[in-house]
Amino acid sequence: MSHRHTLRLAVLTAVAAGAMLVPAAAAVADDPTPAATAGKDTLSAKEKAEADRKTKELEARKAQAAEDLPRGGVAAGEAPAEGNGSTALIGSATGALLLAGAGTVVLRRRSAGRRDG
């Protein structure tokens, strides 16, 4: 195996490994769990009660606003999707066949070129 092929194999392996590791690293980095904070609570009891009251009022307003909105696409006037999604499957199969055909043509031309010249 020549150095050129070895280098090509190493690059392709690195790209494939990167393509698999990047989404995994992003999933770990997007951990929604809040970290515990160390420190002293500086709010007094009166300030805490006021903050809790404001939070409850805000949540009540959000709940009231959410009741007025339609839920889901059909309630909003969107027509239900029709079909079973076979179009994507047929398109993928067609693309794979075209790619295989193009690869076959390239390999045949390459081998014919070696024989002829």
N, C-alpha and C positions, 0 to 999 in steps of 0.2 A: 504494500500500500504506500503510495507516494506521500510526500509531506503535504502536498496540496489537498489530497483527499482526507488526510488526517486532520488538517486544519479546518476543512469544511465540516467534517463530522463533529469536531469539538464546538464550533460555532453553532451548529444546528442543535446540539445537545444543550448548550447554554441557553439558547433562545427558548427551547421547549421547557426547560426547567424554570426559567424566569416567567414564562407564561403561566405555569402552574403555581408558582410561589407568590406572585404578586397579588392575586385575588385572596389567597389564604392570609397573607400579611395584612391586607386591608380589612378582612373580616375580624382579625384579632385586634386591630387598632381601633375599630369602631365599637368597642365594648361600651354599652350604654350604662353600665353599672357605675354610679358615682363613687368617687374615692372618699374615704373618711378624712375629714379635716381635723387636724389637731389644733387646739387653741381654746381660748376662753370665750364664753358667750357674753357679749357686752350689752345685750338688750335687757332692759328691765322687764318686769312682769307686765307692767302697763303697756309698754311698747310691743311686747309679744302679743298681747290680747288685741291691740289695734291692728297689727300685721295680720293676725289670724282672721279678724273680721273683714279686712279688705280682701284677703284671699278668698274667703267664702262668698263675698259679694261678686267678685270677679268670676268665680266658678258658676254662680247662679246666673249671671248674665250670659256666659258662654253656653250654658245648658239651654237657656231660653232661646238664644240665637240658633242653636242646633236643631231645636224642635221645628223651627220655621222652614228649614231647608229640606228639599226632597232627598230621600235616601236611595242610592243606586242609580244606574243609568236609566232604567225603565221609568222610575218615578220622575226623573228629570225630563222625560220626553224622548229619550233615545230609543230607537228601535232595537229589539233583540237581535243578536247576531244569528245569521243563518248559515247553514253548511256545517260540515264536520271537520274542516281544516285540512282536507286532503290536497288542497292546492299547494300548500307549502311542501308537503311530502312529494308530490309529483314534480314540483320545481326543483327540489333537492336531488331527486333521482335523475332528472334530465341533465342537470348541471354536472353530476358525477359521471354520467355516460359521455357527455361532451368532453369533459376533461380526460377521461380514459381514452376516448377516440383520438384526441389531439396528442396525447402521450404516445399512443401506438404509431401515429403517423411520424412523429419526430424520431422515434426509435428505428423505424423502418428506413427513413431517409438517412439516418446516421450510419446504419449498417450498410446500406447500399453505397454510400459515399466511401466507406472504408474499402469495400470490395473493388470499386471502380478506380479509386485513385490514390 
